Amino acid sequence: MNLYGRDFLKLLDYTPEEILYLIDLAAELKDKKKKGILHDELKGKNIALIFEKTSTRTRCSFEVAASDLGMGSTYLNPTDSQIGKKESIADTVRVLAGMFDGIEYRGYGQDIVETMAKYSKVPVWNGLTNEFHPTQMLADLLTIREHFGKLKGIHLVYMGDARYNTGNSLMVACAKMGMHFTAVSNKKYFPSEALIKECKEIAEGTGAVIDFCEDPMEGTKGADVIYTDIWVSMGEPDEVWEERIKDLEPYRVTMDIMKNAGDQCVFMHCLPSFHDLNTGIGKEIKEKYGLDEMEVTDEVFESENSIVFEEAENRMHTIKAVMLATLKQN
């Protein structure tokens, strides 16, 4: 499998075989790291990490993965970069492509990372946009396969706001890998009709199932994986919070939901999670809306069925696989 020089912008750009190759490579690299086997195969290369949206997991994953592979990394936050302000995206990326061997972007519209890839002579990797989160998907798929021993036929239920990057990308990932995807939410929070249509067309060739349900108990019955994400991004106005909480509170992941799915069901979350009052945001939510928990209860988050921290670790292993596959010539 030769992915040298490829961008990694969304899973829609990759075949099921290519996605499986990256998962297999990630598993191999994870095994080497656990055994202390050196794998600095990209020694001498350097990458740029552009973060218009901050992140704990994505930044640490890229930096540690780059270090393990022998690469240097330069982190650029919104105050360090002039991208889109004093310098156009096209100009910025052409400057960076002359200095670095790969460029990661985490920020806003998918059009930004697509434009970067258009003008870059080195691989561009999507660390998250409003529409897609492909590195998270590889970590999720690796985690599910580690737990169940397979991907095909696994029933993944996404609860909450499925219109944006995580919900969109999970639907794509399930379609590509022959899994059963169900979005369980208020219907106005389902993905776009255009993306649903595209995923159902993919599913025809892979045996995947793509469906939607507004009833939490009906939609989660027999699920292998229940997945959720925060309901509201910070910076959104108060009226959005009020509407979102009112609409999505029936779709909080509780122990009753997990029991309804069955003993085989695991809980996943891309993090961070508002499952208790141990954060500033958690306390703010409590003060404004009277909630001790938001998208998932603390009981579920801390339960034996929760594999969120294995999932978080796998971000690093799968990101490492993407960088190695796209930067190493066969």
N, C-alpha and C positions, 0 to 999 in steps of 0.2 A: 504494500500500500504506500503510494508516494503522495504525500501532502505538502511537500516542500514548496515554500513560497506562497501557500494559500492564506487568504484571510480567514478569520473565524468570527463572522458577524451575526449569524443566526443558524439554527439547526436546519432550517428550510434549505440552506445551501449545500447540505451534506446528505449523502445517501445513508441508508441504514447500515450498510457495510462499513462505511467510513466512520460513522459514529461508534459502532462496535469496536473498530480498530483502536480508536482513541480510548475507549473504556478499558480494553485489554492492555494497552500500553500504560495507562494510569495504574492498573492493578500490578503490572510488572514493576513500575517505578516505586510504588508504595512498598512492595515486598523488598526491593533493594534498600530503600531507606530504613525499613524496620530492621534489616539485617546488617546495617552499617556498611553496605557496599557502595563505594564511590561511583558516582555517575555524572561527573562533570564534563559531559560530552560537548558542551557549547562554550568551553573555555575561551575567553578572549572576546566574546560578543557582549553587546550592551543593549539594554532596552529602556524605552521611555514609558512612564506610567502617568497618564493624564487623568486626573480625578477632578471633574467638576462637581461630583457628588462624593462625599467622604464615605469611607467604609473601613471596618475593622478586618473582616474576613478577606475581602478581595485584595486589599493592599498587602496584608501579611502573606496571603497565598502567593501572589505574584513575586514578592520580594524574596521569600524563603525558597520558592521554586527556582527562581533565577539564580540565587546563591548556590543551591544544590547542583545546578547544571553548569556552574562555573562562570556565570554571567554577572556583569554589573548592572545596576538598575538606578534610574534617576526618577524621583517622584516629583510631579508637578501638580500643585493644588491650584484652586482658582486664583489665588493671589500671586502665584509664581508664573502663570502663563498668560499670554496676551491673546490666546486663541479666540477668535470671533469678536475681539474688542479693538485692539490696535492693529491686529494682523488677521487676515482672513484664514479660514480653516484650510483652504488649499495651499496658501503660502506657508502657514505654520507646519503642516505635515510634510511639505517638500523640504523645508529646512531640517526638520527632525529626521527624516528618512536619509539625509546625507550624513547624519551623525550616529544614528542608532540602527540596530539590526532588526528591531521589531518595536511596535507601538501599541500600547493598550490604552483604550479610552473608556471611561465610566462617566456617564453624564445624562444628557437629556434625549433629544429626538434621535431615532434610528437614522434619520437622514444625515446627521452629523457624522456618525461613524461610517456610513456608506460613502459620504463625500471624502472622508479621510482615506478610505481604501482606494477610491478612484484615483487620487493624486499621489498615493504613496508607492514607492518602489520596493518597500519592505512590508512584511505581513502586518496587518492591523487586527487586533483582537478586541472583541466587545466585552468589557467588564460589567456592563449593564447599561441599557438605555430604557426609555419609557416603555418601549414596545417589546423588547426581548432581553433575555438573561441566559445566554447559551452556556457560559461556564458553570453556572449553577445547575443547569440541566445535566451536564455530564457528571457532576458530583452526585446528583440525586439518582441518576441511573446506576452509577457504580455502587452506591449505598444500597439500593433496592436489590441489585443482583447479589451483593455480598450477603444480604439477609435471606433472600428467597432462593438463591441459586439460579435464577432465571429472570428474564424480563418479559418475554412473550406471554400474553394472557394475564399478566398481573393487573388487578383492578385498582386504579388510583383515583381517589375522590379528592377534588379540590374544593374547599369550602371558603366562601367569602367573596371578595371582589376579584373576579376572573377576567377583567377587561384589560389588564396591563401586563407588564413584563413576565411575572411569574406564572400567572394563569395562562397567558398566551403560549408561553414557552413549554409549559407542562403538556398542554394539548398537542403541540407540535411533536414533542418528544415521544409521547404515547402513540401518536399516529405513526411516526417513523419506525418505532420499535415493536409494533404489533401488540400494544397493550390496550387496556380498556380504560378510557378516560371519562369521568363524569364530573361536570361542574355542578355543584349543589349551592344554589344561591337564589336570591331574588332575581327574576329574569332580566332586570335592567342592568345587572352586573355580569351578564354572560359576555364572552368574547364577541368580536365583530362578526357579522354574517359572512363577510368576505374571507376571513381567516377560518371560520368554521367550515365553509365550503371547500377551501383548499385542503384542510386537514382531512375532511371526509373523502376527498379524492385520493389522498395519499393512503388512507386507511383501506381503500378498496384493494390496493396492491399488497398490503402488509398483514391484513386480517385484523387490524385494530378496530375498536368500537369507540365511537365518539357520541356521548349523549349528555343530557342536561335534565336537572330535576330541581324543583322548588321546595320539595318536602325533605327536610333533613334526615328523618328516619328512613324513609323510602330510598333515598339516594345513597345512603351509607350502608345499607344492608349487605353484608358479605364482603365489604371492601377489604383489600389487602393493605392498602396505604391510605391514610387520611392526612391530607396536606393543607396547611393554611399559611397565611401571611398577614402582616399588619393591615388594618382596614384603611388607615389614613396616613399619608406621608406628612412629615413635619413641614410647616410652612404653609399648608393649606388653610384657608380661612375657617373660622369657628362654625359658620353655617354648614360647611361641608362635613365637619366632624359630627355635628348634630344629626344631619341627614343620614350619614353613613352608619353611625352607631344605631340609629333607630331601625334602619333597613337590615342591618347585618347581625344584630344581636341574636336573632333566632338561629344563626349559623355559627355561633361559637362552638368550638370543639370541646365537648364535655365528656366525662367518663360514661355517661349514658349513651352518647354517640359511639364511643369506642366499643362498649359492650354490645351495642346493636350491630356493629360490624362483625364482631367475633374475636376469639382469642388470638387468631393469627394476625390481626391488624396491628400495624405499627403507625406511630405518629411522626410526621416530618414537618419541618418549618425552616425556611431559609434564613431566619434571624435578621435583626433582633426581634424579640417577642415581648409583648406587653402582657405578661402572665402573672405579675405580682406588683407590689408597690415599692420595689427596691431600686427604682430609677427615678430621676427627676420627672420624666415624661409620665411614668406610671402614677406618680403622686399628683401631677397636674390633671390627669384624666379622672382620678378619684375626686379631686376638688370640684371640677367642672361638671362631671357627669355621674358621679356617685358609683363608678365601677371599680371593683377591686381587680378585675381581670378583663381583658378585652377579647381577642380572637381565640384564645385557648385558656382553659383553666389551669391553674398551677398544678392541680392534681394530675392532669393529663401530661403536662409538660415535664414533670418530674417522675413520671411513672416508668415502670420497666418496659413499657411498650414504646417509649420515646427514644428515637435514635437520632435526635437532632445534633448531638455533638460528634457522632461518627460522620454524619452528613457534612458538618462544618469542616472537619479535618480533611475530608475527601475533596474539598475545594482546591486545596494545595496540590494534591496528587493529580487531579484531572487538568488543572491549569498547567502543571509541569508537562503533562503529556501533549497538550496543545502546542506549547512553545517548542518542545523537542521535535514534534512531528513537522511543524511548519518551518523550522529554522535549520534542521539538519538535512544535508543532501545525502541521499541513499548511495 
